[in-house]
Amino acid sequence: MLEGRRIFFFPDSQLELPMARFLARELGMQLTEVGTPYLHRAHLAHELALLPAGTVLSEGQDVEKQLDRCRAARPDIVVCGLGLANPLEAEGFTTKWAIELVFTPVHGYEQAADLAELFARPLVRRTKLAA
C-alpha cells in the first residue's frame, strides 16, 4: 500500500527525520521533501545517514515556499499541521496530521505496524472516497 508512494513532510513535530527514515527504509516510500522545524545535524547524524541519498531537507518555516514545492511535487500524501491540512485536502491532496505522530505510541518494533497504518489510513480513505 505504501511502497513507491511519494510523501512530503512539512516542518511541525521534530519527528520528521526518523519518520521519513522509517517510511523510506522499511516501507519503500519516496521522500519528496522532509521539513523539520530545527535540524541539529550532530544530534540527528545517525538519522541523516540513513535517509536515501539526495533526500531534500528543509529547516524552519517558510510556508509559502514550502507550499509551492509541495504543489509542484504532487506527493501522494502530505504530513502537515492542522492549519494546512484542510486547505490542502480542498486542493486534492491526501494529508496526515503531524500532531498524531506526537500522541501515538510509535516507539519500538512492536508498534511498527501501527505506525505504518497511520500513513496508510489517509490513502485508504482517499481511495474509498474516490470510489
CORHU-V608541 format. One record per residue. N is the residue number from 1. RES is the residue in one letter. PSI is psi in degrees with one decimal (999 if undefined). BURIAL is 1 if it has 24 or more other ideal C-beta (glycine too) atoms within 12 Angstrom, else 0. Layout:
# CORHU-V608541
n->(N;N)
res->(RES;RES)
psi->(PSI;PSI)
burial->(BURIAL;BURIAL)
This chain:
# CORHU-V608541
n->(1;2;3;4;5;6;7;8;9;10;11;12;13;14;15;16;17;18;19;20;21;22;23;24;25;26;27;28;29;30;31;32;33;34;35;36;37;38;39;40;41;42;43;44;45;46;47;48;49;50;51;52;53;54;55;56;57;58;59;60;61;62;63;64;65;66;67;68;69;70;71;72;73;74;75;76;77;78;79;80;81;82;83;84;85;86;87;88;89;90;91;92;93;94;95;96;97;98;99;100;101;102;103;104;105;106;107;108;109;110;111;112;113;114;115;116;117;118;119;120;121;122;123;124;125;126;127;128;129;130;131)
res->(M;L;E;G;R;R;I;F;F;F;P;D;S;Q;L;E;L;P;M;A;R;F;L;A;R;E;L;G;M;Q;L;T;E;V;G;T;P;Y;L;H;R;A;H;L;A;H;E;L;A;L;L;P;A;G;T;V;L;S;E;G;Q;D;V;E;K;Q;L;D;R;C;R;A;A;R;P;D;I;V;V;C;G;L;G;L;A;N;P;L;E;A;E;G;F;T;T;K;W;A;I;E;L;V;F;T;P;V;H;G;Y;E;Q;A;A;D;L;A;E;L;F;A;R;P;L;V;R;R;T;K;L;A;A)
psi->(-39.4;-22.1;130.6;-9.9;147.1;137.0;141.7;128.2;118.8;150.5;127.7;-52.7;-6.4;1.9;2.8;-45.2;-50.7;-33.9;-44.1;-42.0;-47.4;-48.5;-38.7;-48.7;-41.5;-28.9;-2.4;22.4;155.2;128.4;115.2;-37.7;142.7;105.8;145.2;144.5;-38.2;132.6;104.2;100.2;-34.1;-44.2;-30.2;16.9;-41.5;-45.3;-44.0;-38.5;-24.6;-4.3;150.3;146.2;138.6;7.3;128.4;121.9;144.6;144.7;137.2;-177.5;113.6;74.8;-43.0;-44.1;-38.2;-40.0;-42.0;-44.7;-38.2;-47.1;-39.6;-36.2;-27.5;56.7;162.6;-28.7;142.5;126.8;120.4;172.5;167.4;-32.9;-24.5;-22.9;-52.3;-45.6;-38.0;-38.7;-40.4;-26.4;-1.6;5.4;150.6;129.5;158.4;129.2;124.3;-31.6;-29.0;-28.9;-27.1;-35.9;4.8;131.5;108.4;18.3;133.3;159.9;-33.5;-18.0;7.6;-41.2;-39.1;-40.7;-44.9;-39.5;-30.8;-36.6;-27.1;-35.1;-47.5;-32.0;-38.7;-43.7;-45.5;-41.1;-43.0;-38.6;-30.4;-21.5;999)
burial->(0;1;0;0;1;1;1;1;1;1;1;1;1;1;1;1;1;1;1;1;1;1;1;1;0;0;1;0;1;1;1;1;1;1;1;1;1;0;0;0;0;0;0;1;0;0;1;1;0;0;1;0;0;0;1;1;1;1;1;0;0;0;0;0;0;1;1;0;1;1;0;0;1;0;1;1;1;1;1;1;1;0;0;1;1;0;0;1;0;0;0;0;1;1;1;1;1;1;0;1;1;0;0;0;0;1;0;0;0;0;0;0;0;0;1;1;0;1;1;1;0;1;1;0;0;0;0;0;0;0;0)
